[in-house]
Amino acid sequence: MNLTDKIQPITRAAIWIARYTVVGVTLAIASCLGASPNFGQNPNPPQAQSQQWRRMTDSEVSQQWENILNSPLGVAALNQLALEGFISFQCSKTFYINEEFGGFQTLLRVQCPTPRGLSAALAYDEMRVIFNRFEMSIDNFEIQRVSEERPPEITLPE
């Protein structure tokens, strides 16, 4: 095995990591700036919103994790949660599905026992990731940060 054969797999891995890092950082910046197609709009009153969302079954949760982990955008969303400290064994994760959109819109709610975020000054009680799918792949996602000062845009069933 010559030196070129050893370097090629390393180069491919570095390119792969760089691509997904750029995607993750770009999406993180966009979500921090509030870039979302529905930013500032609330088409449904909270009562109607809670009726369209339901908790996922165990089999749906397994399928959702598979979709997230096999999608570059799903991994980018998890990276954003990790950057803000919301990936932890202490944090509870609950999945919801939007019945109105036939299951093509799902929500991951992450709640931690202590506020977390980019800094102590911008700490949040929970983060929500809304995934929009086209067929079996995640088409886009939106991050919502929830705190006392920033109530949730979507009312979920408990």
Disulfide bonds with the S-S distance in Angstrom:
Cys91-Cys112 1.91
